[in-house]
């Protein structure tokens, strides 16, 4: 069975459809899987976090092409990565690919050579996703190797930031605001809080707010908020059938302090 190709961008449907057209010039119908095309525009760090969690459970040997590329046309490198379990990643060298590559294990990186990939070597300076990354992914899915498409290269190794310990808890940041307004932090669920534990939460220099650690959304009374263990494996701040982001005026990147006691 030919490998799947996943496609993840911040481009919206109009531009993403052009990338899919390039992929399907070489690939069989049904081989391209759209993960998302509404990632935060220019949001490289948040998208890197989301790409890792969306793509890491796909079968070994999958080709993942991802484009969130505010530096398109600049000297930043076009990147390909092959992992130890056989999957490949293609996209800009701005940190977007690294959390997924690291999660898949044993990554080896290559700077893509447009003259080996693009038709007649022509690449739009504003749309490398269509003219370089999609054709490279199609070639990889058709049996080409990254050793043939590029040369060994040391990429940007973006890591999900770790929280800082405090005397009474941890200080981290908001990694992602999901479509429900839940605030996904970089504090691991395994950090120590237990169901029923009282939790104090402070965003930035705002007031300290107090709630509790709960198992699931349904355990919250309507209109209240709490801290839960998210499906990402990190703590989240959630409001029952409401938006915690809107309620507290919080955005991605904002600082959050969490403290708890039994």
N, C-alpha and C positions, 0 to 999 in steps of 0.2 A: 504494500500500500504506500503510495507517495506521501511524503510528509505534509502536514498541515502548515499553513502560513497564517499567523495572526497579524492583525493590523490594528495599531493603536496610535491615535493622533489627537491633536487639539484643533484640527483643521475644519471640522464640520463636514457635511455630506458632499458639498460641491467639489471641494478639493480632494477629499478621500475617494470619491468615485473615479477620479482621474488616476489615482494610484492603483485602484482595483483594475481599471482597464489595462494598465501596463502589466500587472501581475497575470491577468487572464490571457494575455497574448501567448504566454508560455505554459500556463498551468491548467489543469483540468477543472471543469465546473465543480463547485462545492469544496474546493481545497482551501479557499481563503475564509478565515473566520474574523469578523469584525468584533473587536473587544470593546472599543469606545472611540468615538470621534468628537466627544464633547469634554475632553479633559480641559482643565483650566488653561486659558490662553496664555502662552509664555511661561506657564507654571512648571518649570523643570523639576524642582525638588518634590513638589506634591505629586506630579505625574510619575516620577521615578518610584515613589512609594506605591502608588496605585498599580503601575505596570508590574511590579514585583508580585503583588498579591493577585492580580488578574491572571497572569500568565504562568506562574511557576508550577501549576498542577497539570499543564498540558503534557501530552506524551513526549517521551524522549525523542529527539530528532526533529521536533517542531522548529520552524524558522519564525522568529519573532521580529517584525519590522515595526519600529516605533518612531514617530516624528513629533516632537515638541521642540521647536528649533528657532528661538529668537535670534540666533547667530547665523542663520542661513546666509550663504554668500560671503561670510567672513573667513579668516584663515583657520577657523576651527576645523578639525579633521572629520571626514566621513569615516565611520567606524563599523567594523564587523568584529564579532566575538564568537568563538566556538567554545562550548563548555564540555566538561568531561563526560556528561551523559549523552552528548551528541547533538544537542540543540544549538542553534545559531541565532545571533541577535544582530540586527542591522539598524543603524540610525546615527544621529549626530554625536560627536564626542563632547558632550556637555554634562555628563554625569547621569543622564537619563537611563542608560542601559545597565549601569553597574550594579545596583542592588539586585536586579533579577539575575544577572550573570553570576554574581557572587552566591546567590541562593541556590542556583543550579549546580555550581561547583566547578573548580579547576578551570577558570576561564583563561583563554589565550586570545589576545587582541591583535587586530590588523587594521592598518590604514588602507581604505579602499582606493583603488586606482581607477578613476573614471574612464580612462582610455581602454580598460579591459572590460568595462561594463556597459556604458551608455552607447546608444546608437550613434555612430560617427563621432563619438566623444563629445556630443553636444549636451550640456547640462544647463538648465535655466538657473541663473544666480539667485532666483527667488523661490525655486521649487525643486530642490534636490530630492524631496520625497518622491515625486513622480519620476524624475529623470535619472536618478542614481540609486536611491534606496530600494524602491520597488523592483527595478530590474535586477539589482544585486540579490534580493531575496528570492526572486524567481529563478535565477541561476543556481543559487544554493539548493533550492528545493528540487531542482532538476539534476543535481549531482555534482555541480562545481564545488570547489573547495575555496576556503578563504585564503589559503596559501597561493592559489592561482589568481584570485581577485585583488590581492593587496599584499602588503609587506608588514612584518612584525612591528608592533607599535605599542607604546605605553600610554594608556588612556587616562582620563580623569576618573579617579576612584571616589565617587561620591558615596558616602555612607549615611544611613539614617542617623540623625544626631541622637546621642544618648542623654538621658536626663541627669541632672546633677543632684547628688545626695544632699539633704538638709537634716538638721537635728531631728525634725519631726515629720519627715517625709521626703518628697522629691520635687525638684523644679524642672519642668520640661517645657514643651511647646506643643501647639496644635499643629498636627501634620496634615489633617484633612478635615474638611467640612462636607459631609455627605448630603445627598439630596433632601434628606429629612431635617437637616440642620443639626445632626449629631456632631459633636466635637471629638474627633479621634486624636488622642495625645500620643506622645512617644514614650509614655510610661507603660512598661509591660504589665499585663494583667497579673502575672506571677510575682509582682513586686511585693505582695504581702497582705493586701487588704482582703477581708473575708466578708461574705454576705452578712449584712446587718451592722457592719462596722460604721461608726460615725466618721464622716469625711468632711474636711474643710477645703474649700477650693477658692483660689484667688487668681484672677486673670489680670496680668500686667500689674498696674498699681491700683487696681480697682478694689472694692470692698471684699472682705473675706465672707464667703457664703458657706452655709453649713447644710449638709444633707447626709446621705448614707450610701453605702455600697449595696447595690441590688443585683439580683441574678439576671433579670430580664425586664423588658419594657412593661409587660403586663403586671409586674409586681408593684408598679408605681401608681398611686392614686392619680386620677385625672387632674391635669394642671400642675403637677409637681415635677421636680427634676431630681436626678440622682447620678451617681457614677456607676458604670457597668463595665464588665469585661466585653470588649467588642469582638466581632468575628475576625478582626485582624490580629488579635492577640495582644492588643493594647487597650488601656483604659480609655473610656469615652465618657463624656458628659452629655446626658440626654434629658429631654423634656418629654413627658408623656403626651403623645400625639400633638407635639408642637416642636418649634425650632429653638434649640438651645443657643444656636449662633445668633439668632435674632433677639432672643430674650436677653442675652448678656452682651450683645454688641461685639462678638469675637470673630476674628478672621484667622486664616491659616498663617502660621508664623508667630502668633501672639504667645507670650509667655504664660504658663500656667503652673501654679504651685498646688500640690496635693499633699495633705497631711491627714493622718488618721490615727485613731487609738482604739483599742479593743474595749 
